[in-house]
Amino acid sequence: EGVSVVCDALDWTPVPMRIVGGVWKVRVRLPVDRSIQFKYLASGGHWCNDGDADGYHASDRGDNSGVDTYRPAQPPV
């Protein structure tokens, strides 16, 4: 019925997602130059990882998905 994203950058506070074109989506502002850990929280308390995550991080509650917000290196001027 509903899905939220939770991440360490937002103090693990659930942010509700919405369906757009049959896909769950959300827009959040994340800090740059970090590896962010996150999970999806579905109705009924079901936790899910993202199969397309940049990586995975071990935690005391199982693996978390990861997304990297590192900026590309700037060429020297």
N, C-alpha and C positions, 0 to 999 in steps of 0.2 A: 504494500500500500504506500509506503514511503521509504525514502532512503536519505541519509545524511552523510556528509563527509566529516571526519574528525581528524585533526592533525596536531602535531606538537607545536607548530608555529601559532596556532590559535588556542593554546592551552587545552587541547583535547575537548573543546566545546563543540557539540554537534551543530553543523550548518546544513539546514534542509536543502535538498536538491529538488529539481523539478524536471518533468519530462518535456523534452523539446524534440519533435520529430521522431518520437519513439526511443529517445536516448536520455538517460538521466544526466543532467548537467547542473553545474554550479559555478559561479565566478567568485573567487576570493583573491584578495591581495596578499601575496606572500613575500617574505624578505628575500632579497637577492643574495647570491653567492653562498648558498646553503644547500644541504641535503635535508629535505623535509620528510618526516615520517608521517604516514597517514593510513587510514582504513575507512571502509564504508560501514555504516550501521544501518541495517535494514529493519523493517517492522518486525516486531517480535524479539528484538535483541540479537539478531543474527549479524555477526561480524564477517566482512568479506575483504579480501585483498584485491588489488587491481592486477589483472593478468598482463597489462601493458606498462607496468611500473618501470621506472628507470633502474630499480634494484629493490632489494628486500633487506630489512634490518631485524635481527633477533631481538626479542624483548621477553620479559617475564610472562607475557600473555600470548606468546606465539609470534610469528613473524609479522612485521608491519611492511606495507608498501612504501616505496621511496620515490620522490621526485626531486631532481636536481634543478636548482635555479641559478646555477653558475653562469655568469656572462662570458661570452667568447673573449679570448685574449685580444687586445687591441694591437695591431701592428705598430712597430716603432715609427715615430715620425722623423 
